[in-house]
Amino acid sequence: MLTSGITQAIDLIARLYVKPGDAVIVGDPAWFQMFSRFASQSARLVGMPYTPDGPDLDALETLVAIWRPKMLIVNSVLQNPTGTSLTAAKAYRILQLAQQYDFIVVEDDVYGDLCPTNFAATRLASLDQLKRVIFLGSFSKTLAENLRIGYVAAAPEVAKAIADQKMLVGMTSPELNERVVYKILTEGHYRRHVERLRTRLDGVREKTARMLEKTGLKLFTPPSAGMFL
C-alpha cells in the first residue's frame, strides 16, 4: 500500500493498533518525530538501548518481559542515528521474542537502499514472511525529501486494515508523485542514481570520521555504509 512517506505509514499504524496506555518499544536513540506520534496516542514509550553492534537484545528481552509491549519499531538496516544494522542472528532473536511475547514488529527500512549490494544486512520481513512484521519503505532519503512516497508491505488482512484507515484519515496519497516515482523505477534511473549516491557517501564517510576524531570526538561505531556517524 502506498503512503505519503513513512511518517504517514507510522501514523496509520499508530491509529490502528495503539491504544492509550499501550507500551511501544522504540530505539534509544532513534528518530524523534516517531516518539511524538505515539505519545499523541497516549502510548507509553520504552527505549531499547543500542550498542556499537546494534540493539541490545538482552535489554530488549528484559523490557518486553516487564512492559508486554504492543509493538516494537526498529530500523533493521543503517539505523538512525547509530548507523548499525541487524545481523541474521539478532533478527532471528527479535522474531523469537515477538512470537513469545505477542507483539507486532514495525520494520522501517527507509535507509536500506543506501546499502552496497554486498552489504551484510538482514530484513526481519524476509525472515518472518510478513506474518508478524509490518515492513515500511520510502524514497525520501534517496530521491527527494519532499517527494512523499512511501509504502507498507504486510499480510493481506493487515494491509487492508491500514488501507481502510488511510481512507478515513485522508482518502488517497498524491497520484502525480506516485507516477513520477514509478517512471524513475521502471526506466532504470533509480538504480543508477542510488549507485552514484552510495559512491558519493563512500567517498566522504571515512574522511569525515577521521576529521571528527581529530577534534576529540569518539565515534559510536566504525562507519560502514549509509549516511550516519
N, CA, C and O of each residue as an XYZ file, in Angstrom:
916
protein
N       0.841     -1.175      0.000
C       0.000      0.000      0.000
C       0.882      1.233      0.000
O       1.837      1.318      0.773
N       0.563      2.205     -0.878
C       1.351      3.424     -0.964
C       0.895      4.430      0.086
O      -0.285      4.499      0.432
N       1.850      5.205      0.583
C       1.565      6.221      1.591
C       2.318      7.496      1.240
O       3.184      7.500      0.365
N       1.975      8.579      1.933
C       2.730      9.828      1.802
C       3.933      9.774      2.735
O       4.002     10.495      3.731
N       4.872      8.910      2.392
C       6.078      8.741      3.196
C       5.872      7.823      4.385
O       4.754      7.410      4.693
N       6.979      7.514      5.043
C       6.922      6.635      6.212
C       6.221      7.318      7.382
O       5.632      6.650      8.231
N       6.284      8.648      7.428
C       5.595      9.358      8.506
C       4.108      9.036      8.506
O       3.530      8.778      9.561
N       3.478      9.050      7.323
C       2.061      8.697      7.261
C       1.845      7.231      7.593
O       0.872      6.882      8.260
N       2.744      6.369      7.133
C       2.601      4.943      7.428
C       2.591      4.696      8.935
O       1.758      3.939      9.435
N       3.507      5.328      9.653
C       3.565      5.158     11.103
C       2.326      5.754     11.765
O       1.805      5.197     12.732
N       1.858      6.879     11.245
C       0.641      7.487     11.783
C      -0.545      6.532     11.654
O      -1.304      6.360     12.608
N      -0.711      5.913     10.494
C      -1.831      4.997     10.275
C      -1.723      3.773     11.173
O      -2.720      3.317     11.733
N      -0.513      3.242     11.310
C      -0.311      2.066     12.157
C      -0.594      2.409     13.618
O      -1.199      1.616     14.339
N      -0.157      3.592     14.051
C      -0.407      4.013     15.432
C      -1.906      4.145     15.693
O      -2.403      3.688     16.722
N      -2.622      4.768     14.762
C      -4.067      4.939     14.938
C      -4.789      3.594     15.001
O      -5.758      3.425     15.741
N      -4.302      2.653     14.217
C      -4.994      1.374     14.077
C      -4.718      0.423     15.241
O      -5.620     -0.280     15.697
N      -3.478      0.399     15.720
C      -3.084     -0.660     16.648
C      -2.787     -0.205     18.076
O      -2.830     -1.021     18.996
N      -2.488      1.074     18.280
C      -2.016      1.506     19.594
C      -3.129      2.243     20.332
O      -3.693      3.211     19.821
N      -3.433      1.780     21.524
C      -4.444      2.395     22.381
C      -3.756      3.093     23.556
O      -2.612      2.775     23.882
N      -4.449      4.045     24.194
C      -3.861      4.710     25.361
C      -3.389      3.702     26.400
O      -4.108      2.774     26.771
N      -2.164      3.912     26.854
C      -1.586      3.020     27.858
C      -0.767      1.885     27.288
O      -0.003      1.259     28.023
N      -0.899      1.591     25.982
C      -0.094      0.532     25.377
C       1.381      0.925     25.390
O       1.721      2.093     25.206
N       2.239     -0.045     25.607
C       3.686      0.179     25.550
C       4.179     -0.028     24.118
O       3.815     -1.001     23.458
N       5.006      0.895     23.654
C       5.637      0.801     22.336
C       7.141      0.942     22.540
O       7.607      1.934     23.101
N       7.892     -0.046     22.086
C       9.345     -0.015     22.238
C       9.970      0.635     21.011
O       9.698      0.245     19.875
N      10.807      1.625     21.258
C      11.494      2.350     20.192
C      12.988      2.343     20.487
O      13.406      2.103     21.619
N      13.782      2.607     19.464
C      15.226      2.680     19.662
C      15.597      3.856     20.549
O      14.935      4.893     20.538
N      16.664      3.680     21.317
C      17.179      4.744     22.172
C      18.688      4.851     21.929
O      19.471      4.122     22.538
N      19.095      5.768     21.032
C      18.354      6.857     20.390
C      17.652      6.400     19.106
O      17.919      5.317     18.586
N      16.740      7.261     18.604
C      16.063      6.979     17.335
C      15.458      8.278     16.811
O      15.765      9.367     17.296
N      14.595      8.138     15.815
C      14.002      9.257     15.092
C      12.978      9.961     15.973
O      11.992      9.349     16.384
N      13.200     11.246     16.268
C      12.406     11.953     17.285
C      10.936     12.086     16.912
O      10.080     12.001     17.793
N      10.610     12.291     15.633
C       9.214     12.546     15.266
C       8.324     11.336     15.557
O       7.143     11.482     15.873
N       8.907     10.147     15.447
C       8.156      8.940     15.760
C       7.703      8.934     17.228
O       6.598      8.491     17.541
N       8.565      9.428     18.117
C       8.211      9.463     19.533
C       6.945     10.284     19.754
O       6.039      9.878     20.481
N       6.904     11.454     19.106
C       5.756     12.337     19.294
C       4.469     11.711     18.782
O       3.399     11.895     19.361
N       4.590     10.964     17.682
C       3.378     10.364     17.108
C       2.742      9.384     18.079
O       1.526      9.403     18.270
N       3.541      8.535     18.689
C       2.989      7.559     19.617
C       2.604      8.200     20.951
O       1.659      7.756     21.604
N       3.321      9.225     21.347
C       2.952      9.933     22.565
C       1.584     10.584     22.414
O       0.822     10.668     23.377
N       1.272     11.048     21.196
C      -0.040     11.669     20.972
C      -1.171     10.652     21.069
O      -2.331     11.027     21.235
N      -0.835      9.358     20.964
C      -1.820      8.298     21.176
C      -1.903      7.889     22.643
O      -2.608      6.945     23.000
N      -1.166      8.621     23.492
C      -1.089      8.311     24.932
C      -0.463      6.937     25.174
O      -0.796      6.242     26.133
N       0.453      6.567     24.275
C       1.205      5.320     24.468
C       2.343      5.553     25.448
O       2.771      6.689     25.657
N       2.824      4.485     26.040
C       3.993      4.548     26.913
C       5.205      4.171     26.083
O       5.329      3.027     25.645
N       6.105      5.132     25.862
C       7.294      4.870     25.057
C       8.386      4.270     25.921
O       8.704      4.791     26.990
N       8.962      3.163     25.447
C      10.010      2.460     26.183
C      11.232      2.379     25.282
O      11.148      1.866     24.166
N      12.373      2.883     25.760
C      13.584      2.929     24.950
C      14.374      1.634     24.985
O      14.661      1.100     26.056
N      14.726      1.129     23.800
C      15.603     -0.032     23.667
C      17.022      0.478     23.399
O      17.264      1.070     22.348
N      17.965      0.264     24.325
C      19.312      0.819     24.132
C      20.045      0.166     22.977
O      19.790     -0.983     22.615
N      20.970      0.938     22.408
C      21.802      0.455     21.307
C      23.249      0.325     21.756
O      23.731      1.095     22.587
N      23.925     -0.657     21.194
C      25.356     -0.851     21.378
C      26.024     -0.638     20.016
O      25.320     -0.515     19.013
N      27.351     -0.591     19.949
C      28.017     -0.463     18.643
C      27.708     -1.608     17.681
O      27.968     -1.494     16.484
N      27.158     -2.704     18.188
C      26.777     -3.839     17.343
C      25.285     -3.879     17.041
O      24.790     -4.865     16.497
N      24.565     -2.814     17.391
C      23.129     -2.802     17.131
C      22.337     -2.824     18.428
O      22.890     -2.558     19.496
N      21.038     -3.140     18.347
C      20.209     -3.130     19.556
C      20.685     -4.115     20.601
O      21.149     -5.210     20.281
N      20.565     -3.714     21.853
C      20.936     -4.567     22.984
C      19.777     -5.535     23.228
O      18.777     -5.162     23.842
N      19.906     -6.761     22.755
C      18.788     -7.688     22.809
C      18.590     -8.298     24.192
O      17.493     -8.759     24.508
N      19.625     -8.309     25.016
C      19.414     -8.725     26.409
C      18.522     -7.712     27.119
O      17.618     -8.075     27.870
N      18.797     -6.432     26.863
C      17.944     -5.387     27.429
C      16.533     -5.477     26.855
O      15.552     -5.301     27.578
N      16.432     -5.751     25.553
C      15.117     -5.869     24.929
C      14.299     -6.990     25.564
O      13.105     -6.825     25.812
N      14.930     -8.114     25.823
C      14.198     -9.230     26.431
C      13.668     -8.847     27.812
O      12.549     -9.210     28.175
N      14.474     -8.116     28.577
C      14.019     -7.651     29.884
C      12.852     -6.679     29.743
O      11.882     -6.749     30.498
N      12.951     -5.778     28.775
C      11.905     -4.771     28.569
C      10.574     -5.404     28.171
O       9.523     -5.036     28.696
N      10.626     -6.358     27.239
C       9.359     -6.943     26.788
C       8.732     -7.806     27.879
O       7.509     -7.923     27.952
N       9.559     -8.407     28.724
C       9.014     -9.197     29.827
C       8.315     -8.297     30.848
O       7.316     -8.693     31.448
N       8.848     -7.078     31.041
C       8.262     -6.153     32.020
C       7.044     -5.427     31.449
O       5.998     -5.342     32.092
N       7.198     -4.907     30.235
C       6.196     -3.994     29.687
C       5.130     -4.668     28.830
O       4.061     -4.095     28.617
N       5.404     -5.877     28.335
C       4.458     -6.562     27.448
C       3.965     -5.611     26.339
O       2.780     -5.282     26.283
N       4.863     -5.182     25.476
C       4.530     -4.109     24.534
C       3.552     -4.558     23.456
O       3.425     -5.743     23.149
N       2.874     -3.575     22.899
C       2.028     -3.810     21.738
C       2.862     -3.893     20.473
O       2.489     -4.577     19.520
N       4.012     -3.184     20.464
C       4.727     -3.004     19.214
C       6.197     -2.671     19.479
O       6.539     -2.037     20.477
N       7.045     -3.112     18.568
C       8.453     -2.703     18.510
C       8.685     -2.060     17.155
O       8.296     -2.622     16.131
N       9.316     -0.887     17.132
C       9.669     -0.225     15.876
C      11.179     -0.172     15.772
O      11.856      0.265     16.703
N      11.714     -0.621     14.632
C      13.162     -0.751     14.512
C      13.606     -0.495     13.075
O      12.958     -0.930     12.123
N      14.731      0.223     12.934
C      15.466      0.256     11.657
C      16.360     -0.967     11.643
O      17.318     -1.028     12.414
N      16.086     -1.928     10.808
C      16.930     -3.120     10.778
C      18.246     -2.867     10.063
O      19.230     -3.566     10.303
N      18.269     -1.860      9.178
C      19.455     -1.583      8.359
C      19.831     -0.110      8.483
O      19.000      0.767      8.246
N      21.087      0.165      8.856
C      21.635      1.525      8.919
C      20.759      2.439      9.778
O      20.253      3.462      9.316
N      20.596      2.041     11.030
C      19.682      2.717     11.953
C      20.033      4.197     12.125
O      21.201      4.585     12.148
N      18.987      4.999     12.242
C      19.130      6.422     12.520
C      19.033      6.632     14.032
O      17.978      6.367     14.608
N      20.116      7.108     14.708
C      21.322      7.722     14.154
C      22.605      6.908     14.302
O      23.677      7.420     13.983
N      22.541      5.671     14.769
C      23.788      4.957     15.091
C      24.480      4.379     13.865
O      25.685      4.130     13.900
N      23.727      4.159     12.766
C      24.315      3.554     11.577
C      24.503      2.058     11.666
O      25.121      1.468     10.780
N      23.987      1.417     12.713
C      24.159     -0.020     12.888
C      23.075     -0.798     12.146
O      22.021     -0.256     11.812
N      23.354     -2.086     11.895
C      22.402     -2.957     11.193
C      22.272     -4.277     11.944
O      23.174     -4.684     12.676
N      21.137     -4.933     11.749
C      20.899     -6.221     12.390
C      21.673     -7.328     11.686
O      21.709     -7.394     10.458
N      22.288     -8.191     12.482
C      22.803     -9.444     11.936
C      21.635    -10.428     11.825
O      20.567    -10.206     12.395
N      21.852    -11.511     11.088
C      20.804    -12.523     10.961
C      20.446    -13.109     12.330
O      19.277    -13.373     12.608
N      21.441    -13.306     13.169
C      21.187    -13.881     14.493
C      20.334    -12.947     15.346
O      19.425    -13.397     16.042
N      20.625    -11.646     15.294
C      19.828    -10.696     16.080
C      18.415    -10.587     15.533
O      17.453    -10.502     16.296
N      18.288    -10.590     14.218
C      16.951    -10.522     13.619
C      16.111    -11.723     14.043
O      14.938    -11.579     14.387
N      16.713    -12.896     14.017
C      16.004    -14.112     14.396
C      15.570    -14.050     15.860
O      14.469    -14.482     16.200
N      16.431    -13.515     16.727
C      16.089    -13.439     18.147
C      14.951    -12.447     18.381
O      14.083    -12.693     19.219
N      14.943    -11.339     17.659
C      13.838    -10.385     17.784
C      12.519    -11.054     17.414
O      11.513    -10.856     18.095
N      12.514    -11.840     16.350
C      11.287    -12.526     15.939
C      10.867    -13.575     16.967
O       9.675    -13.781     17.196
N      11.825    -14.225     17.574
C      11.502    -15.173     18.643
C      10.813    -14.462     19.807
O       9.824    -14.961     20.344
N      11.338    -13.296     20.194
C      10.730    -12.531     21.284
C       9.332    -12.043     20.903
O       8.418    -12.050     21.728
N       9.173    -11.619     19.639
C       7.856    -11.165     19.184
C       6.826    -12.285     19.262
O       5.672    -12.057     19.625
N       7.251    -13.488     18.920
C       6.350    -14.634     18.992
C       6.048    -14.987     20.441
O       4.899    -15.254     20.793
N       7.068    -14.988     21.274
C       6.898    -15.392     22.674
C       6.019    -14.407     23.443
O       5.181    -14.808     24.250
N       6.222    -13.110     23.182
C       5.518    -12.079     23.960
C       4.395    -11.414     23.172
O       3.764    -10.476     23.658
N       4.147    -11.895     21.965
C       2.988    -11.493     21.174
C       2.936     -9.982     20.915
O       1.974     -9.317     21.301
N       3.975     -9.443     20.260
C       3.932     -8.041     19.855
C       4.205     -7.920     18.354
O       4.807     -8.802     17.740
N       3.750     -6.812     17.786
C       3.949     -6.511     16.375
C       5.329     -5.888     16.192
O       5.785     -5.118     17.037
N       5.990     -6.222     15.090
C       7.262     -5.587     14.738
C       7.033     -4.705     13.509
O       6.587     -5.180     12.464
N       7.342     -3.424     13.650
C       7.285     -2.496     12.515
C       8.722     -2.250     12.071
O       9.522     -1.671     12.807
N       9.037     -2.695     10.868
C      10.402     -2.601     10.341
C      10.491     -1.417      9.382
O       9.914     -1.444      8.295
N      11.212     -0.390      9.789
C      11.389      0.831      8.995
C      12.685      0.682      8.192
O      13.782      0.743      8.748
N      12.541      0.487      6.886
C      13.715      0.241      6.029
C      14.010      1.441      5.123
O      14.431      1.272      3.979
N      13.785      2.647      5.641
C      13.939      3.842      4.816
C      15.374      4.031      4.321
O      15.586      4.678      3.295
N      16.369      3.476      5.036
C      17.768      3.658      4.645
C      18.341      2.454      3.904
O      19.517      2.448      3.543
N      17.511      1.435      3.676
C      18.016      0.183      3.135
C      18.670      0.301      1.778
O      19.624     -0.424      1.495
N      18.176      1.212      0.909
C      18.740      1.327     -0.428
C      20.120      1.972     -0.435
O      20.793      1.983     -1.466
N      20.548      2.510      0.711
C      21.896      3.060      0.802
C      22.940      1.980      1.063
O      24.136      2.271      1.087
N      22.504      0.740      1.259
C      23.434     -0.371      1.465
C      24.090     -0.774      0.148
O      23.404     -0.871     -0.869
N      25.396     -1.011      0.142
C      26.019     -1.616     -1.039
C      25.423     -2.996     -1.294
O      24.863     -3.617     -0.391
N      25.547     -3.465     -2.525
C      24.929     -4.743     -2.885
C      25.503     -5.909     -2.091
O      24.806     -6.900     -1.874
N      26.750     -5.816     -1.656
C      27.368     -6.918     -0.911
C      27.317     -6.707      0.602
O      27.992     -7.417      1.348
N      26.516     -5.730      1.063
C      26.460     -5.410      2.485
C      25.661     -6.472      3.225
O      24.572     -6.856      2.799
N      26.214     -6.940      4.338
C      25.550     -7.980      5.128
C      24.450     -7.346      5.978
O      24.725     -6.761      7.026
N      23.212     -7.463      5.523
C      22.078     -6.900      6.262
C      20.893     -7.842      6.126
O      20.639     -8.400      5.058
N      20.179     -8.007      7.218
C      19.047     -8.927      7.251
C      17.760     -8.166      7.499
O      17.679     -7.349      8.416
N      16.745     -8.437      6.672
C      15.428     -7.832      6.886
C      14.556     -8.796      7.685
O      14.450     -9.982      7.371
N      13.945     -8.254      8.711
C      13.038     -9.057      9.527
C      11.874     -9.581      8.702
O      11.435    -10.714      8.894
N      11.369     -8.755      7.777
C      10.230     -9.173      6.958
C      10.563    -10.381      6.106
O       9.699    -11.223      5.860
N      11.809    -10.478      5.648
C      12.209    -11.637      4.837
C      12.189    -12.915      5.663
O      11.727    -13.960      5.204
N      12.700    -12.817      6.896
C      12.708    -13.995      7.764
C      11.299    -14.381      8.191
O      10.968    -15.564      8.277
N      10.486    -13.390      8.454
C       9.149    -13.594      9.008
C       8.091    -13.850      7.949
O       7.029    -14.400      8.244
N       8.381    -13.450      6.706
C       7.417    -13.572      5.607
C       6.105    -12.832      5.904
O       5.019    -13.276      5.534
N       6.250    -11.673      6.594
C       5.123    -10.766      6.868
C       4.011    -11.402      7.705
O       2.843    -11.033      7.581
N       4.382    -12.351      8.547
C       3.381    -12.926      9.451
C       3.133    -12.011     10.646
O       1.989    -11.803     11.052
N       4.215    -11.464     11.208
C       4.120    -10.594     12.384
C       4.773     -9.237     12.133
O       4.626     -8.318     12.939
N       5.490     -9.108     11.023
C       6.233     -7.896     10.695
C       5.447     -7.050      9.696
O       4.905     -7.564      8.718
N       5.394     -5.736      9.961
C       4.883     -4.758      9.002
C       6.101     -4.002      8.472
O       6.836     -3.381      9.240
N       6.309     -4.059      7.166
C       7.526     -3.530      6.544
C       7.235     -2.176      5.903
O       6.260     -2.030      5.166
N       8.088     -1.178      6.189
C       7.926      0.167      5.655
C       9.134      0.558      4.815
O      10.275      0.280      5.183
N       8.870      1.208      3.679
C       9.943      1.735      2.840
C       9.580      3.106      2.317
O       8.424      3.522      2.397
N      10.571      3.815      1.776
C      10.340      5.172      1.282
C      11.474      5.562      0.347
O      12.524      4.919      0.310
N      11.238      6.633     -0.410
C      12.242      7.158     -1.332
C      12.736      8.543     -0.903
O      13.443      9.206     -1.662
N      12.373      8.982      0.299
C      12.714     10.340      0.733
C      14.207     10.517      0.985
O      14.718     11.630      0.859
N      14.920      9.444      1.340
C      16.348      9.565      1.636
C      17.216      9.326      0.410
O      18.430      9.521      0.462
N      16.606      8.909     -0.690
C      17.396      8.629     -1.893
C      17.014      9.506     -3.071
O      17.883      9.868     -3.865
N      15.746      9.860     -3.211
C      15.316     10.691     -4.343
C      15.147     12.149     -3.935
O      15.905     13.009     -4.384
N      14.166     12.434     -3.094
C      13.916     13.805     -2.660
C      13.091     13.782     -1.388
O      12.136     13.015     -1.266
N      13.462     14.617     -0.454
C      12.780     14.639      0.849
C      11.301     14.987      0.700
O      10.459     14.439      1.412
N      10.983     15.889     -0.215
C       9.604     16.348     -0.349
C       8.786     15.553     -1.360
O       7.616     15.863     -1.587
N       9.385     14.536     -1.967
C       8.624     13.630     -2.830
C       8.084     12.537     -1.913
O       8.692     11.475     -1.778
N       6.954     12.798     -1.291
C       6.485     11.994     -0.164
C       5.827     10.707     -0.650
O       4.601     10.593     -0.684
N       6.661      9.743     -1.025
C       6.173      8.442     -1.462
C       6.806      7.364     -0.591
O       8.023      7.175     -0.595
N       5.966      6.667      0.148
C       6.411      5.525      0.927
C       5.489      4.359      0.662
O       4.543      4.472     -0.118
N       5.757      3.240      1.304
C       4.910      2.068      1.096
C       4.931      1.168      2.317
O       5.870      1.181      3.114
N       3.878      0.396      2.438
C       3.723     -0.592      3.504
C       3.564     -1.952      2.854
O       2.751     -2.118      1.945
N       4.332     -2.923      3.313
C       4.130     -4.321      2.923
C       3.740     -5.094      4.173
O       4.422     -5.027      5.195
N       2.643     -5.825      4.083
C       2.126     -6.518      5.265
C       1.264     -7.691      4.816
O       0.974     -7.842      3.629
N       0.861     -8.512      5.765
C      -0.085     -9.586      5.476
C      -1.362     -8.980      4.892
O      -1.720     -7.859      5.252
N      -2.055     -9.689      4.003
C      -3.213     -9.109      3.300
C      -4.246     -8.465      4.224
O      -4.733     -7.373      3.934
N      -4.586     -9.124      5.327
C      -5.603     -8.557      6.207
C      -5.100     -7.300      6.911
O      -5.878     -6.390      7.197
N      -3.786     -7.250      7.191
C      -3.201     -6.057      7.802
C      -3.166     -4.910      6.800
O      -3.516     -3.778      7.132
N      -2.745     -5.203      5.581
C      -2.696     -4.178      4.534
C      -4.085     -3.585      4.286
O      -4.224     -2.376      4.095
N      -5.105     -4.435      4.290
C      -6.470     -3.943      4.078
C      -6.910     -3.017      5.222
O      -7.532     -1.980      4.991
N      -6.581     -3.405      6.441
C      -6.960     -2.577      7.587
C      -6.254     -1.224      7.544
O      -6.858     -0.199      7.861
N      -4.982     -1.216      7.155
C      -4.246      0.046      7.062
C      -4.799      0.888      5.913
O      -4.902      2.108      6.038
N      -5.154      0.254      4.802
C      -5.742      0.985      3.674
C      -7.077      1.618      4.065
O      -7.360      2.754      3.685
N      -7.894      0.890      4.819
C      -9.158      1.445      5.289
C      -8.910      2.659      6.190
O      -9.622      3.659      6.106
N      -7.894      2.559      7.049
C      -7.558      3.677      7.931
C      -7.077      4.877      7.112
O      -7.404      6.020      7.432
N      -6.309      4.618      6.067
C      -5.839      5.692      5.184
C      -7.020      6.423      4.541
O      -7.007      7.651      4.445
N      -8.039      5.682      4.102
C      -9.217      6.296      3.502
C      -9.947      7.191      4.517
O     -10.437      8.264      4.165
N     -10.013      6.743      5.769
C     -10.691      7.520      6.790
C      -9.945      8.806      7.118
O     -10.558      9.845      7.360
N      -8.618      8.729      7.124
C      -7.803      9.866      7.560
C      -7.633     10.898      6.443
O      -7.737     12.098      6.695
N      -7.373     10.443      5.206
C      -7.066     11.419      4.164
C      -7.354     10.967      2.754
O      -6.817     11.532      1.802
N      -8.182      9.971      2.602
C      -8.532      9.431      1.284
C      -7.295      8.849      0.586
O      -6.844      7.763      0.951
N      -6.744      9.548     -0.403
C      -5.664      8.984     -1.199
C      -4.359      9.722     -0.943
O      -4.338     10.788     -0.327
N      -3.266      9.130     -1.430
C      -1.983      9.835     -1.469
C      -1.791     10.382     -2.888
O      -2.429      9.883     -3.814
N      -0.928     11.398     -3.091
C      -0.858     12.106     -4.368
C      -0.434     11.221     -5.540
O       0.674     10.684     -5.544
N      -1.296     11.070     -6.514
C      -1.025     10.198     -7.653
C       0.112     10.725     -8.518
O       0.893      9.938     -9.053
N       0.218     12.041     -8.663
C       1.276     12.605     -9.505
C       2.650     12.197     -8.990
O       3.505     11.769     -9.766
N       2.865     12.329     -7.678
C       4.142     11.920     -7.091
C       4.389     10.430     -7.304
O       5.507     10.011     -7.604
N       3.336      9.638     -7.146
C       3.481      8.186     -7.314
C       3.871      7.841     -8.748
O       4.689      6.947     -8.968
N       3.299      8.533     -9.716
C       3.636      8.264    -11.120
C       5.067      8.693    -11.446
O       5.736      8.045    -12.252
N       5.541      9.777    -10.829
C       6.931     10.192    -11.020
C       7.882      9.101    -10.533
O       8.824      8.727    -11.232
N       7.626      8.595     -9.323
C       8.491      7.538     -8.775
C       8.393      6.272     -9.625
O       9.405      5.620     -9.881
N       7.193      5.924    -10.061
C       7.007      4.745    -10.911
C       7.857      4.855    -12.178
O       8.492      3.885    -12.590
N       7.866      6.023    -12.786
C       8.641      6.220    -14.017
C      10.143      6.096    -13.739
O      10.875      5.469    -14.505
N      10.589      6.697    -12.639
C      12.009      6.611    -12.276
C      12.427      5.163    -12.046
O      13.511      4.752    -12.458
N      11.563      4.391    -11.388
C      11.878      2.990    -11.097
C      11.868      2.134    -12.355
O      12.802      1.366    -12.588
N      10.829      2.257    -13.163
C      10.661      1.340    -14.295
C      11.605      1.641    -15.443
O      11.878      0.759    -16.256
N      12.112      2.864    -15.530
C      13.032      3.196    -16.628
C      14.492      3.023    -16.245
O      15.381      3.352    -17.030
N      14.751      2.507    -15.042
C      16.119      2.184    -14.653
C      16.916      3.333    -14.072
O      18.084      3.155    -13.724
N      16.313      4.516    -13.956
C      17.051      5.662    -13.440
C      17.400      5.497    -11.956
O      18.457      5.939    -11.507
N      16.510      4.862    -11.209
C      16.699      4.790     -9.761
C      17.951      3.998     -9.397
O      18.738      4.429     -8.554
N      18.133      2.858    -10.022
C      19.303      2.028     -9.705
C      20.601      2.794     -9.956
O      21.510      2.762     -9.128
N      20.688      3.474    -11.082
C      21.909      4.226    -11.395
C      22.104      5.393    -10.429
O      23.221      5.672     -9.995
N      21.009      6.067    -10.101
C      21.095      7.184     -9.167
C      21.579      6.724     -7.794
O      22.446      7.361     -7.195
N      21.025      5.629     -7.299
C      21.410      5.140     -5.975
C      22.867      4.681     -5.965
O      23.565      4.873     -4.969
N      23.327      4.086     -7.041
C      24.740      3.697     -7.124
C      25.646      4.918     -7.030
O      26.668      4.879     -6.345
N      25.283      6.000     -7.710
C      26.072      7.239     -7.620
C      26.032      7.802     -6.206
O      27.044      8.282     -5.695
N      24.862      7.743     -5.574
C      24.712      8.250     -4.215
C      25.581      7.464     -3.235
O      26.243      8.053     -2.381
N      25.579      6.158     -3.354
C      26.425      5.327     -2.486
C      27.893      5.670     -2.681
O      28.646      5.760     -1.712
N      28.308      5.863     -3.944
C      29.704      6.189     -4.245
C      30.098      7.512     -3.599
O      31.201      7.640     -3.067
N      29.204      8.495     -3.644
C      29.498      9.781     -3.020
C      29.619      9.638     -1.506
O      30.515     10.224     -0.898
N      28.734      8.873     -0.901
C      28.814      8.649      0.544
C      30.103      7.917      0.915
O      30.763      8.263      1.895
N      30.454      6.901      0.123
C      31.685      6.153      0.384
C      32.908      7.049      0.302
O      33.897      6.833      1.002
N      32.834      8.064     -0.563
C      33.979      8.942     -0.755
C      34.206      9.937      0.375
O      35.302     10.486      0.496
N      33.202     10.181      1.202
C      33.347     11.186      2.269
C      33.224     10.601      3.674
O      33.550     11.274      4.652
N      32.760      9.362      3.785
C      32.456      8.814      5.117
C      33.703      8.704      5.992
O      33.730      9.227      7.106
N      34.725      8.032      5.492
C      35.945      7.838      6.275
C      36.639      9.163      6.556
O      37.135      9.388      7.661
N      36.675     10.041      5.557
C      37.311     11.347      5.740
C      36.609     12.127      6.839
O      37.258     12.734      7.690
N      35.288     12.111      6.819
C      34.515     12.820      7.842
C      34.756     12.221      9.219
O      34.906     12.949     10.200
N      34.795     10.893      9.294
C      35.033     10.218     10.573
C      36.390     10.609     11.158
O      36.500     10.884     12.353
N      37.423     10.633     10.310
C      38.752     10.992     10.803
C      38.811     12.446     11.254
O      39.479     12.768     12.236
N      38.103     13.335     10.528
C      38.080     14.747     10.924
C      37.399     14.913     12.277
O      37.851     15.700     13.109
N      36.316     14.177     12.498
C      35.624     14.251     13.783
C      36.515     13.751     14.916
O      36.552     14.333     16.000
N      37.227     12.667     14.647
C      38.108     12.111     15.680
C      39.241     13.076     16.024
O      39.680     13.131     17.173
N      39.716     13.838     15.034
C      40.788     14.791     15.288
C      40.337     15.915     16.217
O      41.161     16.521     16.903
N      39.040     16.194     16.243
C      38.528     17.223     17.157
C      38.366     16.694     18.572
O      38.040     17.457     19.481
N      38.590     15.386     18.777
C      38.448     14.792     20.104
C      37.170     14.015     20.304
O      36.947     13.461     21.380
N      36.316     13.960     19.277
C      35.078     13.187     19.387
C      35.361     11.698     19.206
O      36.265     11.312     18.464
N      34.585     10.876     19.888
C      34.712      9.426     19.776
C      33.511      8.882     19.029
O      32.373      9.151     19.414
N      33.742      8.120     17.965
C      32.651      7.554     17.182
C      31.958      6.440     17.948
O      32.606      5.646     18.630
N      30.645      6.386     17.833
C      29.870      5.341     18.498
C      30.230      3.966     17.953
O      30.356      3.002     18.708
N      30.397      3.880     16.616
C      30.779      2.626     15.964
C      31.501      2.976     14.666
O      31.203      4.013     14.073
N      32.436      2.153     14.206
C      33.139      2.461     12.948
C      32.148      2.559     11.792
O      31.234      1.740     11.696
N      32.313      3.544     10.917
C      31.392      3.711      9.793
C      31.548      2.586      8.782
O      32.660      2.144      8.497
N      30.413      2.123      8.237
C      30.474      1.027      7.268
C      29.695      1.331      6.005
O      30.130      0.969      4.912
N      28.550      1.991      6.131
C      27.730      2.312      4.965
C      26.713      3.364      5.405
O      26.595      3.674      6.590
N      25.985      3.903      4.436
C      24.901      4.815      4.762
C      25.362      6.221      5.072
O      26.484      6.608      4.747
N      24.472      6.990      5.714
C      24.667      8.429      5.880
C      24.882      8.882      7.318
O      24.968     10.083      7.575
N      24.971      7.946      8.259
C      25.068      8.342      9.673
C      26.405      7.999     10.284
O      26.982      6.942     10.028
N      26.891      8.940     11.114
C      28.009      8.692     12.013
C      27.535      9.043     13.413
O      28.298      8.922     14.371
